[in-house]
Amino acid sequence: MSEPYINFPDVERLVVDLLKDRGELAGVVVDVQPPAGFDGTQRAVLVSRVGGAWAEDPRLDNPLVDLEVYGPDKPAAHTVSLVARALMLQLRGAVYGAATVVDVVEEDGPRWLPDYRHATASRYVSTTRLVVRPA
């Protein structure tokens, strides 16, 4: 007999949907891709799954998620990155559809990382591991 199909949620959508309407990020674009006309100076949090693995027992997904955080200057980008960091750590226990975020572990806190695609960009990047239990 085959094992039942495990339907893990799209962790990028999970993070975007749980963060985008938070008052702490008012005026900040939270998405998986930059907005039209993006030049790196807008306040934005870009969410990308960058790895992680499925743990067969007890059927948990362990995605690594990067947040690329931009602002009009280095201090502003740093401030937004600290807010996004705090909100990520608050995702423990969050329910998204039928999935639950079981744990949140910061793998690498916000670090300054110039974006050479956008000469005027101010960017901080962080990596967080989520532990997600599907339905």
C-alpha positions in Angstrom: 0.0 0.0 0.0 1.4 3.4 -0.9 1.8 6.2 1.6 -0.8 9.0 1.5 0.1 12.1 -0.5 1.6 14.9 1.7 0.6 18.3 0.6 3.1 20.9 2.0 2.0 24.5 1.7 3.9 27.0 -0.5 6.1 28.4 2.3 6.9 31.6 0.3 3.1 32.4 0.1 2.7 31.4 3.8 5.3 33.9 4.9 4.1 36.7 2.5 0.4 36.2 3.5 1.2 36.1 7.2 3.4 39.2 7.1 2.0 41.5 4.4 -0.9 42.9 6.4 0.9 43.4 9.7 0.7 47.0 10.9 4.3 47.0 11.7 5.1 46.7 8.0 2.6 49.4 6.8 4.0 51.0 3.7 6.4 48.1 3.0 5.9 45.8 0.0 6.0 42.1 1.1 6.0 39.7 -1.8 8.0 37.1 -3.6 9.1 39.5 -6.3 9.9 43.2 -6.5 7.2 45.6 -7.5 7.2 47.1 -11.0 9.8 49.8 -11.4 11.8 48.5 -8.4 15.2 50.2 -8.1 16.2 48.9 -4.6 15.3 52.1 -2.7 11.7 51.2 -2.0 10.8 49.7 1.4 10.3 46.0 0.5 10.6 42.5 2.0 11.2 39.9 -0.7 10.6 36.3 0.4 12.4 33.3 -1.1 12.6 29.7 -0.1 16.3 28.9 -0.5 16.4 25.3 0.6 15.5 23.0 3.5 14.3 19.4 3.5 11.4 17.3 4.3 11.7 15.2 7.4 9.9 11.9 6.7 9.2 11.2 10.3 7.1 13.0 11.7 6.3 14.4 8.2 7.6 17.9 8.7 8.9 20.4 6.2 12.0 22.3 7.2 12.2 25.1 4.7 15.0 27.8 4.8 13.5 31.2 3.9 15.5 34.3 3.0 14.2 37.7 3.5 15.8 40.4 1.3 14.9 43.7 3.0 15.3 47.0 1.2 14.9 50.6 2.1 15.8 54.1 0.9 19.0 54.1 2.9 21.0 51.7 5.1 19.4 52.8 8.4 15.9 52.5 7.0 16.6 49.1 5.5 18.1 48.0 8.8 15.0 49.1 10.7 12.7 47.2 8.4 14.9 44.1 8.6 14.7 44.1 12.4 10.9 44.4 12.2 10.6 41.6 9.7 13.0 39.5 11.8 10.8 40.0 14.9 7.6 39.1 12.9 9.2 36.0 11.5 10.1 34.7 15.0 6.4 35.3 15.9 5.2 32.8 13.3 5.6 29.9 15.7 2.1 28.4 16.1 0.7 30.2 13.1 -1.9 28.3 11.1 -2.0 28.7 7.4 -4.8 26.8 5.7 -4.5 23.3 7.2 -0.8 23.7 7.9 0.8 24.8 11.2 4.2 26.5 11.8 5.6 24.2 14.5 8.9 26.0 15.1 10.9 29.0 13.8 14.7 29.1 14.1 16.8 32.0 12.9 19.8 30.6 11.0 21.4 33.9 10.1 20.2 37.2 11.3 20.1 40.4 9.2 23.3 41.0 7.4 24.3 43.9 5.1 24.5 42.6 1.6 24.8 45.1 -1.2 22.7 44.4 -4.2 24.9 44.9 -7.3 21.9 44.8 -9.6 20.6 48.0 -8.2 23.4 50.6 -7.6 21.3 52.7 -5.2 19.9 49.7 -3.2 20.3 49.3 0.6 19.7 45.7 1.4 19.8 43.4 4.4 19.4 39.6 4.1 18.4 37.1 6.8 17.7 33.3 6.8 15.1 31.6 8.9 14.3 27.9 9.2 10.6 27.1 9.6 9.3 23.8 10.7 5.9 23.2 9.0 3.4 20.4 9.7 1.0 19.9 6.8 -2.6 18.8 7.3 
